[in-house]
Amino acid sequence: MYLYPYIARPVIPLLVCLMAGIVLGYMFPGFTTVPLFTTSCCLIMLIRSIRLKQDSLFIPLLLFASLGFLLIQKPLEQDKRLVSKDHIRSYSDQGEVYLLGTVHDDPELSRRDQTFILDNIVVEDEQASLTHVKGKLKIRAAVSIQSVKKGDRISISGRIKPFRNFHNPGGFDYKRFMESDDVWGNLYVKKGNTQLVSEGKLSMIDRMRRFVESYIDRSAVSTAGKETLKALITGNKKGIPQEVRDDFARTGTAHLLAISGLHVGMVAGFSFMVFRYLLSFIPWLLWQGRIKLWAGVMTLFPVWLYAVMAGMSPSTQRAAIMASVVLLAYGFMAEQDIMNTLAIAALVILSIAPDSLFQVSFQLSFASVFSIVWGMAALSEKPRGNDEPEEKKRGGIPGKFWRYMAVSVFAFAGTWPLVAHYFNQLSLIGFLANAILIPMVGMGVVPLGLGAALVSGFSEYLAFPMMSFAGLVADMSIGAIRFFSSFSWAAFKTVTPSIL
């Protein structure tokens, strides 16, 4: 296939065109005739170019732009202003309604409330007829009301209120943020207005997550330490106290709570090492030179199992896809280009969920990784004619230290416009906090917690001290974050930056 023979990273222009098409489709919804015609023509011309082995440059670019325009149309159909009876938003501000629904995920608990998402909703009207409606609701109930868990089928009644923004110039669009997850209103439950209909059946992944979380609860660590461990091991951040979340945000270390490349990379590296060692005992694979390939293929299973168990957030998806591409490229002895790998991850995610482009987590995840990769590559460029040893060029231990600090600098530089735009806050102490917290979390809490979760099914005597020690390091990390957050100059509020 002769596409971009003179472009070193062909995935990047395709990704840019796909993103441009998604943005145009978002700005001009419904105009699908021209993109459909363009897509058909591009496919025909592309097939012809492949058969004739001709180079093609503009046709793939135009094809991906058209595809991006078409892909975003389906999510936008849910945002039409026409209200139909088969959608939950048609019942907003319509008085008290009676609902039957399924709890989408475990509730997020606070001191007063428990909050969860209700899915698969059925509405009962005054004539006792049932209507299955599309969309989800955000439910807020007092802690004193009977607690629910993921998968439970409950009956509930109350008044549905639509989401409303404060309309502050440059303020966070909370309404759009919730609707991007197909959540169209909120409902406050009063005492006695909810009833458990049937308990939900957990999937195998959910049972694994519950087992690991119950083991964390039994370990001798503080409440904040336990909930932080759950966030790092299973991706469940619902129980983290709000003051701890605020401290993470104030110190610029909130990214440590998201399952990302740090966690997935450790799972991939350890699994690949184990599989490669075990496969080395098979003579046929040694003769064929296929040990790396099969070790990489087998490593995909624990990587994606961990990604699914952790909740498949955008940062987890990006890390899992990148790890998969790197493992397969390493197995096939192919040259690895981290920029192309990052572009492939974004291309796959946007092809499956094009509206992810407008989500904060997607933007922050890719902006930070792109900035780090680009910045560190710029620092590693070799001057022409410089044949000094690599260790001497990097300056030994001091050089490695400054390169390590540069990672935080590049991550901050790449994400600060987004952080200022969405959260109106920037952390000044983030460089120092990340330099200390990343090793504590990445080399202490994560490997110990994952190791304890792995061996907990085989040996509780070995797993319990590992998890307890992981909790101890987590408590020390939280203490350090609280210390950094206590400085008055740790973070400052900022106005929402303009495009200029």
N, C-alpha and C positions, 0 to 999 in steps of 0.2 A: 504494500500500500504506500504510494508515493505522495505522502502529505508532508509539507514543510521540510523538504530535504536540506534546507539551508538555515533552519531555526533550531538552536540547540535545545530549547525547552518548548516543545510544541504544545504541551498541555496548557501552559499559561495563557497564550492568546485565546485558546478555546474557552477557558474558564472566564476570561474577561468578557468575551462576547456573550456567554451564557448569562453572566451577571447583568450585562447591559440589557439583554432581552428581558430578564425578569423585572428590572426597574422600569423599562418602557411598558411592559405588560401591566405593571402595577399602576402606572400613571394613566394608561389608556385602556381600561378593562373593556372586554366585550368585542373589540375589533379584531376578530380572529380570521376573517376571510383572506386578507393579504398574507398573514403569517402562514396559514395553511397552504396557500398556493406556493409561497416561497419555499417552504419546507419540501413540498413535493418536487418542485423543480430542482432544488439543490440535491436531493437524494438521487434523482435520475442522472444529473450531471456528474455526481460523485461516483456513482456506479460505472458510468462510462469512462471516467478518468482512470479508475482502478483497472478496468478491463484493458484499456489501451496503455496502461503504465505511464500515464502522464502526470506531471507535477500539478498540484492544485493548492492554491493558497487562499483565495477569497471565498471560494465555495464553502469550505468547512466553517469559516468564520461566520458567514451569513446563515448557514444551517444552524449553528449553535445559538445564534442570536434569536432566530425564529423559534427554535425549540424552547428557549427561555421564556419568550413571550407567551407561548402556548401553555407551558407548564404551570405558570402562576395563575392562569385563569380559573382553574378548579378551586384553589383556596379562596380566590376572590368571589366566587359564586356565593359563598357563605356570608359574605359581607354586603349583599345587596340590601337596599333599603326597603324593598317590598317585604312585608311581614306576612307569613303564611301560618296557618293553623298547625302545621306539622313541625313547627320550630318553637323551641322553648322561649325565645324572646318575645313571641306574640302574647305571652301571658304576663309580661312585665307591667307593673302598675295597674293590674286588673283585679285587685282585691285578693282575698285569701284563696289559695289553690291547694289541692290535695295531690301529692305526688307519690310515686313508687319508683325507686331508683337503686342503683348499685354504687357502693362506695368505690371510687376509682383508685384511691391510694390511702395509706394509713394517715390518720389525722395529724395535723400539726398542732401541738399542744402549747399553750401559754398559761399564765397564772389564772386567767379568767375564762378563756375560750378554747374550744377545739375547732379547727377549721379543716374542711376536706372538700373534695370535688365529687359531685354526684353525676353519674353517667347512666346511659341506658334508661332514660326517664319515661315513665308513663303517667299521663295526666288524667285525673278523674273529674268529670264535670258534674253539674247539678243533677243530671239524669242518670248518674252512675255509669255512663259510658266511658270507656278507656281509649285514650289516644296516645300512641307511641310518637314521641317528638324527638327531633334532632337537637344536638347541642348539649352542653353541660352547664351545671350550676355550681357556684361556690357557696358552701353551706357553713354558717358560723353558729355554733351552739355553745351553751355554757358547759363548763367542765362537769358540773353537777349532774347534767343529763347523761343517760346511759352512753357509755363509750362504744364506738364502733371500730371495725378494722377493715382492711382492704377486702373487697369481694362480698361484703355483707349486703343483703337486700333489705332495704328499710322503707317504711312509709313515713311521710313527713308532710307537714302543712305549714303554710305561712305566706307572707307577701313577697313576691319577687321584685327586686329593685334593680334597674339597669345600672351598669357602671357609668360613672360620670367623672370627667376630669375637672380640675380647678380652673382650667383655661388660663393659667399663668403663662406669659410669653416664654417660650423655650422650655416649659415644664415637661415632666415625664408623661408620656401618653399611656396612662395606666389602662384605659379602655381598650386601646389597640393592642396592648401587651396581652391582656386577658383573652381578647377575641382571637388572637393568633393561636391560642391553645384551645379554641373552640369553646371557651367559657363565656356565657352571655349574660350573666346576672348573678346577684347574690341574694341569699335568703337567710334571715336570722330566725333561729328556731327557739321558741319559748318552751318552757317546761311542760311536758305532757303532750307535745305536738310531734313526737317521733316514736316509732315503734319498730323493733327488730322483726322482720318477716322471716328471714332465713339466713343462716351463717354461710359465708362464702367459702368455697373450696380453693385452696391455694395451689398454685402451680408448683412444679418441682423447684424452679428458680426461687420463688417466694419462700418455699420451705427451707431452702438452703440459706437464704438471707435471714430468715427468722432464727434458724439454729445458730448462726454466727452471732447475731445480735443478742440472743439469750445468753450465749457464752460470754460476751462482753459484759453484760449486766451482772454476771456472777463474779467477775474479776474485781479485785479490791482497788478501784480507782474512784475519783470524784465524779459527780454527775456531769460536769462539763467535760471531764476527760473521757467518760463513757460515750457521750454523744459525739464528741470529736472523733473518737475511734470508729464509731458507726459511720460517720461521714466519710472517713478515709478508706474504710474497708468495704462497706456495702453501699455507699453513696447516699445513705439516709441522713439528711441534714435537718429533718423536721424538729428534732428534740434539742438542738443547740440553743441555749439561752440567748435572748435578744441582746443582752449586754455583751456577751462573748462575740456575737456576730458583728456588733458595732465596733468592738475593739479590733477585730480582723480587718474590717473595712477601713478604719481610721489609720491603721498601720500599713495599708497596702498589701496585706497578706491574705486577702479573702480567696485568692486563687488556690491557696493550699487546700481549701476544703472541697475543691472540685476534683473529681476523678479525671486525671488528664495523663499526659505523656509520662510524667514521673512514675505514676502507679502502674500504668499499662506496660511501660518499658521494663520495669522490674519483673513483672510477671513473664513477659516475653523473654527477657534475658535468662532468667533462672530456668524456665521451661526448656528453652533451646539448649542450654548447657546440659540438662539432665537427659533429654532425648538424644542429643548427639553422643553422649557417653554410652547410653544403653544400646544405640544402634551400631556402635563401633564393635560390638561383639558378634555382628552378623557378617560373615566373610563375603557373601555375595555383594552386599552393599559396599564393602571396602574395595572389591575388585572393580565395581562399576563406578566408583567415585560419586555415589549418590547419597552419602550420609547427610551432607548439609541440606540437600533438597528435601529429603524426607523428614529431617529434624525440623526444618522450617514449616513444612506442611502440618506436621503433628502439633507444632507450637500454636498454630492458628486456633485450635480447639480451646486450650485454656485461656488464650487472649480474649476470644469472643465470649466465652463463658463468663469471665470476669466482667467484661464490658456489659453484658446483659444483666448480670447480677447487680451491677453498680447503677443501673437505671438508664443507660444509653443517653446521657446528656450530650449536647453538641461537642464539648471538649473530649468526652469519652469516645464518641464516634470518630472524631478526628484522629485521636491517638490510636484507636484500634485499626482504622483503615491505613494509617501511615505505617504502623507496625507490620501489618499484613503485606503491604507493598515491599517494605524493606526486607522482610523475611524471605519472600518469594524471589526477589531480585538477588539476594545473597545466595539462595539455594541454586539459582540458575547461573551463578557467576556473572551476573549482569552488573554493569556500572551503576552505582546508586547516586542519584541527584536529589538532595533533600528538598529543593524548591519544586521540582517536578512531583515529588512524592506528596508534598503539601498541597499542590494544585490538584492532584488526583483525588485526595481526600475531600477537598472542597467541592470538586466536580461531582463526586458520587453523592455527597450529602444534598447538594442543591438539586440534583436530578431526582432524588427521592422526595425531598421536602423543600421545594423552591422558596417557600415563605420563611425558611430559616435565615435567609439573607437579611431579614429585617429584625431578627432577634438579637438581643444584647449579648447573650452568651456565645452565640456563633461569631459575632463580630469581634468580641474581646479575645476569644480563643485563637482565632486565626491571625488577628492583628498582632498579638503578643508573640506567637511563634514565628510569624513572618519577620518581625522586627529583629528578633534574636538571631534567626538564621542569616538574614541579610547583613546585620551588623557584625556578627562573628566572622562571616565570610570575608567582609571587607578588612577586618583586622588580620586575617590569615593570608591575605594576598602576598605572594612572594615577589619582591622587586626583581626585575630582569637582571641577570648576571650575578645574582647573589647566591652563592653556593655554600654559605655557612651552614653548619648543622642546625637542624630544626630546634633543638633544645636551646642553642645559643641565641637563635632569633627570638625565641619567646621569652628570653631573659631569666630562665631558671624558675625558682620558686617565686620570686617577686613578680615575674611576668605572668605566671599562672594565677597568682592572687588577683592581679589587676584584670585579667581576662575573666576570672570568676565574677568580679564586681561589675564588669562590663555587661554581663548577662542581665542583671537587674536594671542597668541604665537603659539598655536597648528595649527591654520589656516595658519600662516606664514611658520611654519616648514614643513607642508605637501605640500605646493604649491611652495616654493621657487625654487626647482630644475626645475619645469616646467616654472615658470616665467623667470628664468635666461636663460633657453633653448630657449624659443620662443621670448622673448622681450629684453634680454640682459640688464635688469635693475632690481634692487632690492631697495625697499623702507626701509630706516632706521627709518623713523618717523611713519611708519604704525601702530605700537602698540598704540602710543598715539592718533593718528588721528582716528583710529577705535574706541578706547574707548570713544571718545567724539562724533564722528559722528554717530555711530550706534544708540545710544539712540535718538539723534535729528531726524534722518531719520525714525527709526523704531517705535518710540513712538510719534513722532510729525507729520512729513510730510505724511507718509503712511496712518495712521488711519484717519487723517483729510481729506486727498485727496480722499481716498476711501469712507469715509462717505459723503463727498460733492457730489461725483459722484453718490452715491446711492440715495440721496434725491433730486438731481437736477431735476429729472423728476416729483417730487411731490411739492416741495416748493423751489422756487428760492430765497426767502427771507432768508431761513435757509441755503441753500447751498452756496450762494455767500460769506457770511462772513467766512464760514468754509474753502472754497477754497482759499480765500484771505489770511487767516491766515496760511494755509498750504504753500502758495507761499512765505509768509514772512519767515517762518521757513526754507524753501528751500533756500532763499537768504542768510539767516544767515549761513546755512550749507556750501554754496558755498564760502562765505566770510572766514569761518574757514579753508576750504580746501586751498584757495589761501594763507592764512597766513602760514599754515604748509608747503606749497609748496615753499614759498619764501626763506626758509633756504637753503643755499648752500649744506648742508650735508643731505638734506631730502632724496635723493636717489643717487645711484651711478651706473655707468655702469659696467657690468661684462662680462667676456668671456663666451661662451657657454660651459657648463660643459659636460665632457665626461660621458659615461656610468659608468666608474669606479668611 
